[in-house]
Amino acid sequence: MYGETEIAIVGAGPVGLALALALSRSGIAVRVLEKRPGLSAASRASTFHPPTLDALHGLGVLAPLLPGGVRVDRILWRQVEDGASASLDLGILAGETGFPFRWHREQQDLTPALLAALPEGCVRFAAGVIALAQDAEGVTLRAADGSTLRARYAVGCDGASGALRGLAGIGVETSDYAHRVLRLLTPLDLRTVVPGLDGLGYLADAEGTCSLLRMPAVWRLIFRIPPAMSDEAAMAEDHARARIARFLPEARDLEIAGRDVYGVQRAMATACRAGRVLLAGDAAHLTNTRGGMNMNAGIHDAMTLAATLERVLDGGEDRLLDHWAEARLRVVREALLPRTDSRVAAAPGAEVARMAGLSPAQALDWAREASMLDIATAGTPA
Ligand SMILES: Cc1cc2nc3c(=O)[nH]c(=O)nc-3n(C[C@H](O)[C@H](O)[C@H](O)COP(=O)(O)OP(=O)(O)OC[C@H]3O[C@@H](n4cnc5c(N)ncnc54)[C@H](O)[C@@H]3O)c2cc1C
């Protein structure tokens, strides 16, 4: 028996833990049930956008984390053949956010900080949820060991598996968009090789692109791989070296400290609410890693949902939750999925010219959208 609480959260990833902390800071009783025996240590998200930094600052977990991350003030686009380049200074966002920059740090460094800030015993590990019952007063969750947890609302933050989504009978729309990405890690400081590079660069030649992301200990090099190529062939030394030589000829012999291939999908839940069950994070939306937005969007789901639940538990109308669910789904459909869709990116070779040609007002709009400042608070009750 796990007992009773006001809000039950399924999944202790960044979204579930951020939601738990936001609710707990508002004095709302919350419990998290997590399937794994501990936090995931997988290397996934790297990028934290300004509104996410604002949110983490508000939760009181950012200050100790900031010194261990990489602050990125400028984004670079560079055409390999002729060296033509364009750059955008994120400082133009000063006045719209307390953090007018991107910040690069591993996702698995955030989750322990969130967990440590939660009250003792708030998260129950090795407690995968396998059953759900709803009635007029609340929900009852049952975990694999037979224990139950009763709550007024349950929030599925259980990632792409969408266990609670399925139990609540919410559908998911997927597309055949899936593709794969080769990720190489190098300790070489690529700022010594690429003129004008700060912490994020998009290199292009006539046939494709290579993204460069500076992380605290290494740089990530990201390449899209052709559908017919196997993971093994993509990671093979000769293929990896050929890719590096194409985009970074001066650094063709750089040390490769790690390599992997990951798949990219595109999916969204058909609703973010069914009765007393709500969805946030990957359980509600999956996107390409282009632009580094999906975890950020999940944390924005969490912040806006916490504000809405606080109002509802305080006597506000239940339909505030419908408004929240509709607003967040609209964000996914109209902003998150289109912005992360590499099929709508400018053709290789055109990106530098496009970015170099932006007027100051267009550059500001671009920076707002790329930083998610225009969508982060959608769904917050008025
Ligand atoms: C290589 C890579 C790079 C990425 N880069 C970025 C980036 O730069 N920026 C960005 O914003 N996003 C990025 N993403 C996406 C980001 O990693 C995800 O959006 C993020 O992890 C979503 O968090 P979440 O808490 O919703 O889900 P998850 O992190 O998947 O957490 C879900 C949790 O639920 C648990 N769970 C599952 N089923 C159950 C159950 N039945 N009962 C209880 N618990 C359950 C799981 O064990 C897990 O701990 C990247 C992803 C990948 C793969």
The ligand as a Gaussian input file, in Angstrom:
#p B3LYP/6-31G(d) Opt

LIG

0 1
 C       19.897000      11.431000     -27.837000
 C       18.813000      12.339000     -27.355000
 C       19.071000      13.706000     -27.265000
 C       18.074000      14.568000     -26.816000
 N       18.349000      15.907000     -26.738000
 C       17.422000      16.759000     -26.274000
 C       17.728000      18.148000     -26.081000
 O       18.833000      18.613000     -26.326000
 N       16.757000      18.958000     -25.573000
 C       15.517000      18.479000     -25.262000
 O       14.669000      19.281000     -24.828000
 N       15.201000      17.157000     -25.398000
 C       16.122000      16.296000     -25.891000
 N       15.838000      14.962000     -25.983000
 C       14.519000      14.470000     -25.510000
 C       14.535000      14.225000     -23.990000
 O       15.536000      13.310000     -23.650000
 C       13.151000      13.733000     -23.564000
 O       12.189000      14.624000     -24.077000
 C       13.021000      13.651000     -22.025000
 O       13.736000      12.582000     -21.476000
 C       11.539000      13.491000     -21.637000
 O       11.423000      13.433000     -20.244000
 P       10.203000      12.665000     -19.578000
 O       10.386000      12.874000     -18.112000
 O        8.946000      13.076000     -20.245000
 O       10.404000      11.140000     -19.986000
 P       11.612000      10.126000     -19.602000
 O       12.877000      10.873000     -19.425000
 O       11.564000       9.045000     -20.627000
 O       11.165000       9.567000     -18.197000
 C       10.049000       8.701000     -18.078000
 C       10.192000       7.879000     -16.805000
 O        9.009000       7.105000     -16.629000
 C        9.366000       5.806000     -16.196000
 N        8.268000       4.882000     -16.503000
 C        7.944000       4.344000     -17.698000
 N        6.866000       3.535000     -17.583000
 C        6.507000       3.567000     -16.273000
 C        5.482000       2.935000     -15.511000
 N        4.604000       2.102000     -16.071000
 N        5.402000       3.191000     -14.173000
 C        6.285000       4.033000     -13.585000
 N        7.296000       4.647000     -14.250000
 C        7.398000       4.426000     -15.589000
 C       10.660000       5.533000     -16.943000
 O       11.405000       4.499000     -16.323000
 C       11.348000       6.892000     -16.886000
 O       12.160000       7.029000     -15.749000
 C       16.803000      14.062000     -26.445000
 C       16.534000      12.690000     -26.525000
 C       17.529000      11.837000     -26.981000
 C       17.235000      10.364000     -27.071000

